[in-house]
Amino acid sequence: MKKLLLFSYCLLQFANSFGQSWAPAGTGMNGNVLALYAYDSVLFAGGTFTNAGSNPANNIAQWNSTNWSALGKGINGSVNAITSYKGKIYAGGKFDSAGGVAARNIAVWNGSSWAAVGKGVNDTVRALVVNNGNLYIGGCFDSANGLIVNYVALWNGLAWDSMAGGVNGYVYAFTTYGPNVIAGGAISTKYLYYMNYMQEWNGINWVGFGDSTTNFCSHPVYAITYFDSTLFCGGKLADTSGGYESSYLTNWIGDGAFAPFASIWAEPGGPNAPVYTMAEYDSILYIGGQFDTTYGWPTRGISSCSNDTGWSAWDTVGSGVNGTVYSLAVYNGQLYAGGAFTQYYQSINHGSKLKGYTANHIASYKASKPTGINTVIDNKAFKVYPNPFTTTSTVSFGEDSKHYLELDDITGRKLRTIECNTAQYSINRDGLAQGIYLLKVYDGQMKYESSLKIIVVSGKE
């Protein structure tokens, strides 16, 4: 058999890094960026800063891909959430004035001036989302425009609504699910002995998640998103479903109604600290937070995964950043990250060292395919599931044709070469110690197709 011509692990790491790049957004901010929102060719950033670029900007600013500028006199307190509604920009946070106008914790920008949203709400706004022609506001408040509400309210452009009495705990995040809105936070919906920190608004009532045998989220939820028919949930501590422990990230999948399934993030997997934000970019899910590893792999505040791997193999985003990521948004074909960091990292010397570059609380990221290989980024040539695995895992090519597999350890040392003639092949973990490996796939003509990290999490070594 013709000898396989193989790329080394280090070369693949270099190609992967070459195809992924961070860049600063001007000179950034002098304080944390807590919210990002793209609208009408502009990226809006909110947080706890007084300068954006070289310009004074009180806690909110806009970026046009070249320069930062203020929104009038800005806002006199922290901005935690930004969205657009009926052609205007809404900002929520902890403040009592916007543009010099009295505005309690929520305000609206019309492109030239700020205005209050009725009489506002009486405490911090943490989340905003628009659905079915309405603006939904979540946070720590119990009064909106003088109306008694509980941590969530609806604004239709003219009046406030209490949404059937609201929920019983702080709301930190929203996502939409068809005509419905899902809220996550410190909400405690109890099913016998189980606590689920999410509820769904169906337009009339709030509906809880789970049943008497399911514990979807066991501690407060800070970020949720519905993407590729899957609901993802991140926070301080989530999911113990299916007998697995996944401290900071979990997901549900369903059709019409959510149904739990065993978490794919098994110990010691998943991020090792809270997840605060999520975004979809180029059909890939990105998560940001306080973590510095995912599955033990250095990810430094931000990580990514796609359904091409069955949501089971997470990857680095460049080489990460040096602090917490609180917000993510896609703007002008790039992913922007905001947070408490002051540098992003790029790998040098074939990935063996890191170099830090200044990015004051905000940076942009763009992924592109390396030249000459069918990319470590996409992994569309094959899928591996489950990943991580403890005993066996299946490699699926989607068609019956000859392929060759090579399994390398993290140093690039070849461990196995396998010939496959069917659409699926089962790999066993015999002789593989717990750790991270690289699986390479070649077609029947020995032509390199793609690579994917696989993870062995337990079992006999």
C-alpha positions in Angstrom: 0.0 0.0 0.0 1.3 3.4 -1.0 2.7 5.3 2.0 0.4 8.1 3.3 1.8 11.6 2.8 0.7 13.2 6.0 0.7 16.7 7.4 2.2 16.9 10.9 0.1 17.9 13.8 2.2 21.1 14.3 1.7 22.1 10.7 -2.1 21.6 11.0 -2.1 23.7 14.1 -0.2 26.4 12.2 -2.6 26.3 9.3 -5.5 26.5 11.6 -4.1 29.5 13.3 -3.2 31.1 9.9 -6.8 30.8 8.9 -8.2 32.5 12.0 -7.3 36.0 13.0 -8.2 38.6 15.6 -7.9 42.4 15.1 -8.5 45.4 17.4 -11.5 47.6 16.9 -9.7 50.9 16.8 -8.2 51.6 20.2 -11.2 50.1 22.0 -12.6 51.4 25.2 -11.3 52.4 28.7 -13.8 50.1 30.4 -15.7 46.8 30.1 -18.0 46.1 27.1 -21.1 44.3 28.3 -23.4 44.5 25.3 -22.9 44.4 21.5 -25.6 44.8 18.8 -25.3 45.3 15.0 -27.9 47.4 13.2 -28.1 49.3 10.0 -24.4 49.2 9.1 -23.4 50.2 12.6 -22.2 48.2 15.6 -23.4 49.5 19.0 -21.4 48.8 22.1 -22.5 49.3 25.7 -20.9 48.9 29.1 -19.0 50.8 31.7 -16.6 53.1 29.8 -16.2 56.9 29.3 -14.1 56.7 26.1 -14.5 54.8 22.8 -11.4 55.2 20.6 -10.1 58.7 21.1 -13.6 60.1 21.7 -15.6 60.7 24.9 -18.5 58.3 25.0 -20.5 57.6 28.2 -21.2 53.9 28.4 -22.5 53.5 24.8 -20.9 54.1 21.4 -21.1 53.2 17.8 -18.5 51.7 15.4 -18.6 52.0 11.6 -15.7 49.6 10.9 -13.3 52.5 11.0 -14.1 54.9 13.9 -15.9 55.1 17.2 -18.4 57.9 17.9 -20.7 58.8 20.8 -24.5 58.7 20.9 -25.1 62.3 22.1 -24.2 62.7 25.7 -24.5 59.0 26.3 -25.9 57.3 29.4 -24.9 58.0 33.0 -24.7 54.4 34.2 -23.9 50.9 32.9 -25.5 49.5 29.7 -26.1 45.8 29.8 -28.3 45.2 26.8 -29.0 46.8 23.4 -31.5 46.0 20.6 -33.5 47.7 17.8 -37.2 48.2 17.9 -39.4 50.0 15.3 -36.3 51.6 13.7 -34.8 52.9 17.0 -32.1 51.7 19.3 -33.1 50.7 22.9 -30.5 50.4 25.7 -31.1 48.9 29.1 -29.0 48.8 32.2 -28.6 50.6 35.5 -29.0 54.3 35.0 -31.3 57.3 35.5 -30.4 59.6 32.7 -29.7 59.3 28.9 -28.5 62.3 26.9 -29.4 64.5 29.9 -33.0 63.3 29.9 -34.4 61.4 32.9 -34.7 57.8 31.9 -35.0 54.9 34.4 -32.9 52.0 33.4 -34.2 51.9 29.8 -33.9 54.5 27.0 -34.4 54.9 23.3 -32.1 56.6 20.7 -33.7 57.9 17.5 -30.4 58.6 15.7 -30.0 62.1 17.0 -31.3 62.2 20.6 -32.3 60.2 23.6 -35.8 59.8 25.2 -37.3 57.9 28.1 -39.4 54.8 27.5 -42.5 55.8 29.5 -41.5 56.0 33.1 -39.0 53.2 32.7 -38.5 50.4 35.3 -37.4 50.6 38.9 -34.2 48.5 38.8 -31.6 47.1 36.5 -32.4 45.8 33.0 -30.3 42.8 32.0 -31.9 41.6 28.7 -33.8 42.9 25.7 -35.4 41.0 22.8 -37.9 41.8 20.0 -40.5 39.2 18.9 -44.0 39.4 17.4 -43.9 43.2 17.1 -43.2 43.7 20.8 -40.1 44.6 22.9 -39.4 42.3 25.9 -37.5 43.6 28.9 -36.0 41.4 31.6 -33.9 42.2 34.7 -34.1 42.8 38.4 -37.1 45.2 38.5 -40.6 44.7 39.9 -42.2 47.9 38.6 -42.6 49.2 35.0 -44.1 52.6 34.4 -45.7 52.3 37.8 -47.3 48.9 36.9 -46.4 46.0 39.2 -44.4 43.4 37.2 -42.1 40.7 38.2 -38.7 40.8 36.5 -40.1 40.8 33.0 -42.3 43.2 31.0 -43.5 43.9 27.5 -43.5 47.3 25.7 -45.5 47.6 22.5 -44.4 51.1 21.6 -47.1 52.8 23.5 -47.8 51.0 26.8 -46.4 48.4 29.2 -47.7 45.0 30.0 -47.0 42.8 33.0 -47.0 39.5 31.0 -49.4 37.6 33.3 -47.6 38.6 36.4 -44.1 37.8 35.3 -41.7 35.2 36.8 -40.3 34.6 40.3 -36.7 35.5 39.8 -34.3 37.8 38.0 -34.1 37.5 34.2 -30.6 37.6 32.7 -31.2 36.4 29.1 -33.8 35.9 26.3 -34.0 34.0 23.1 -36.9 33.6 20.6 -38.4 30.3 19.7 -40.9 30.8 16.8 -43.7 33.0 18.1 -42.6 32.4 21.7 -39.9 33.9 24.0 -37.7 32.0 26.3 -36.4 33.7 29.5 -33.5 32.4 31.6 -32.1 33.6 34.8 -32.6 33.0 38.5 -36.1 31.8 37.8 -37.0 28.7 40.0 -39.6 26.5 38.4 -39.9 23.5 40.6 -40.8 20.0 39.4 -40.9 17.9 42.5 -37.2 17.9 43.6 -35.9 19.6 40.4 -35.3 23.2 39.7 -35.3 24.6 36.1 -34.1 28.1 35.7 -35.9 28.8 32.4 -39.5 29.6 31.3 -41.3 30.0 28.0 -43.8 32.8 27.2 -46.5 31.5 24.7 -48.3 34.9 24.4 -50.7 34.1 27.2 -48.9 32.3 30.0 -45.4 31.3 31.2 -44.7 27.6 30.7 -41.8 25.8 32.6 -39.3 23.3 31.2 -38.8 19.7 32.3 -40.8 17.3 34.3 -40.5 15.3 37.5 -37.5 13.3 36.2 -35.5 16.0 34.4 -33.2 18.7 35.7 -32.4 21.0 32.8 -30.8 23.9 34.6 -29.9 23.6 38.2 -28.5 27.1 38.8 -29.0 30.6 37.2 -28.8 30.9 33.4 -26.8 33.8 32.0 -27.1 33.1 28.2 -29.4 31.2 26.0 -29.8 30.9 22.2 -31.8 28.8 19.8 -29.7 27.7 16.9 -29.9 24.8 14.4 -32.9 23.3 16.1 -31.1 23.2 19.4 -31.6 25.3 22.5 -28.3 26.1 24.2 -28.0 27.3 27.8 -25.0 28.6 29.6 -24.5 30.2 33.0 -23.0 29.8 36.4 -23.9 26.2 36.8 -26.2 24.2 34.5 -27.4 20.7 33.6 -27.1 17.6 35.6 -29.4 15.7 33.2 -28.8 12.1 32.2 -26.5 11.5 35.0 -23.8 13.8 33.6 -22.3 16.9 35.3 -21.8 19.9 33.0 -21.2 22.8 35.2 -21.6 25.7 32.8 -23.2 24.6 29.5 -26.0 22.3 28.3 -28.5 22.0 25.5 -31.9 20.7 24.6 -33.3 19.5 21.3 -36.9 19.2 20.3 -39.7 19.7 17.7 -42.6 21.9 18.9 -41.8 21.1 22.5 -38.4 20.7 24.0 -37.4 17.3 25.2 -34.2 16.7 27.2 -31.4 14.4 26.2 -28.2 13.3 27.9 -25.7 16.1 28.0 -22.8 15.8 25.6 -20.6 17.6 28.0 -19.4 15.0 30.5 -16.8 15.6 33.2 -14.1 16.8 32.8 -15.5 18.5 29.7 -17.2 21.7 28.9 -16.0 25.2 29.9 -14.5 25.4 33.4 -16.2 28.7 34.4 -19.4 30.6 33.7 -20.7 31.2 30.1 -22.1 34.8 29.7 -22.9 35.1 25.9 -23.5 33.1 22.8 -23.7 33.9 19.0 -23.9 32.1 15.7 -21.3 33.1 13.1 -20.9 31.3 9.7 -23.0 28.4 10.9 -20.9 27.8 14.0 -21.9 28.4 17.6 -19.6 30.6 19.6 -19.7 30.9 23.4 -17.9 33.6 25.6 -17.4 33.8 29.3 -15.0 33.6 32.2 -13.6 30.2 31.3 -10.1 29.5 30.2 -10.4 25.9 29.1 -13.0 23.7 27.3 -12.5 19.9 27.7 -9.2 20.8 29.2 -8.2 22.5 25.9 -7.0 26.1 26.3 -9.7 28.4 24.9 -9.2 31.6 27.0 -12.7 33.2 27.2 -14.1 32.1 23.9 -14.8 28.7 22.2 -16.7 27.4 19.1 -18.5 24.3 17.9 -20.6 23.2 14.9 -23.2 20.6 14.3 -20.8 19.0 11.8 -19.4 17.3 14.9 -22.8 16.6 16.6 -22.1 19.5 19.0 -19.4 17.4 20.6 -16.0 18.8 19.6 -15.2 22.3 20.7 -12.3 24.3 19.3 -10.2 27.4 20.0 -11.0 30.8 18.5 -7.7 32.0 17.4 -5.8 31.7 20.7 -8.5 33.5 22.8 -8.2 36.6 24.9 -6.8 37.5 28.4 -10.0 38.1 30.2 -13.8 37.5 30.4 -16.0 37.8 27.3 -19.4 39.3 28.1 -20.8 39.9 24.7 -20.7 38.6 21.1 -22.2 40.0 17.9 -21.7 39.5 14.1 -21.0 42.7 12.2 -19.7 43.3 8.7 -18.9 39.7 8.1 -16.9 39.4 11.4 -17.5 38.2 14.9 -17.0 40.9 17.6 -16.2 40.1 21.2 -16.6 42.5 24.1 -15.6 42.1 27.7 -13.1 42.7 30.4 -10.0 41.7 28.4 -7.2 44.0 27.2 -5.4 41.6 24.8 -6.1 38.9 22.2 -3.6 36.1 21.5 -2.2 34.8 18.3 0.0 31.7 18.1 3.5 31.9 16.8 6.3 29.4 16.0 3.8 26.8 14.7 1.4 27.2 17.6 4.0 26.5 20.3 4.0 30.0 21.8 1.5 32.9 22.2 1.9 36.6 21.5 -0.5 39.1 23.0 -1.8 42.1 21.0 -3.6 45.2 22.5 -7.4 45.1 22.2 -9.0 47.3 24.9 -12.2 45.4 25.8 -13.3 44.7 22.2 -11.9 42.9 19.2 -13.0 41.4 15.9 -12.4 37.9 14.7 -12.6 36.4 11.2 -12.2 32.8 10.2 -11.1 31.8 6.8 -10.0 28.5 5.2 -6.2 27.9 5.0 -4.9 27.5 1.4 -4.1 23.9 0.3 -6.1 21.8 2.7 -9.8 21.1 3.1 -9.6 22.9 6.5 -9.5 21.9 10.1 -12.1 24.6 10.6 -15.0 23.1 8.7 -14.6 19.3 9.2 -17.2 18.6 6.6 -15.5 15.5 5.2 -16.7 13.4 8.1 -18.4 13.3 11.6 -17.4 11.5 14.8 -19.9 10.7 17.5 -20.1 10.6 20.4 -17.1 12.8 21.0 -15.9 12.6 23.8 -16.2 8.8 24.0 -15.3 6.2 26.6 -15.5 2.9 24.8 -16.3 3.2 21.1 -17.1 6.1 18.7 -18.5 6.1 15.1 -16.9 7.8 12.1 -19.5 8.7 9.5 -18.6 9.7 5.9 -22.1 10.0 4.5 -21.5 7.6 1.6 -20.1 4.2 0.9 -16.6 4.8 -0.4 -13.0 4.0 0.5 -11.4 6.2 3.1 -8.2 6.0 5.1 -8.0 7.2 8.7 -5.0 8.2 10.8 -5.1 8.7 14.5 -2.4 10.8 16.0 -1.7 11.8 19.6 -1.3 15.5 20.6 2.4 15.4 19.8 1.7 14.3 16.2 2.8 10.7 16.8 0.9 8.3 14.5 -1.0 5.7 16.6 -3.2 3.9 14.0 -3.9 3.8 10.3 -7.3 2.3 9.3 -8.7 1.4 5.9 -12.6 2.0 5.6 -14.8 0.8 2.8 -18.2 1.7 4.2 -20.1 4.8 5.1 -19.4 4.2 8.8 -16.6 2.8 10.9 -16.4 2.1 14.6 -13.3 3.2 16.5 -12.6 1.5 19.9 -10.6 3.2 22.6 -8.4 0.1 23.3 -5.0 1.3 24.3 -5.9 5.0 24.3 -5.3 6.9 27.5 -7.6 9.8 28.5 -6.7 12.8 26.5 -7.0 14.7 23.1 -6.2 13.1 19.8 -6.3 14.2 16.1 -8.2 12.1 13.6 -7.2 12.7 9.9 -9.2 11.4 6.9 -8.0 10.7 3.4 -10.0 9.6 0.4 -9.4 6.4 -1.6 -6.6 8.1 -3.6 -4.7 9.0 -0.4 -5.7 12.6 -0.8 -6.1 14.6 2.5 -9.6 15.7 3.2 -10.0 17.0 6.8 -9.1 16.6 10.4 -10.9 16.7 13.7 -9.9 16.6 17.4 -11.4 13.7 19.3 -11.4 13.3 23.1 -11.2 10.2 25.3 -12.6 11.1 28.7 -12.4 7.9 30.8 -11.8 4.2 30.8 -8.9 1.8 31.1 -5.6 3.3 30.1 
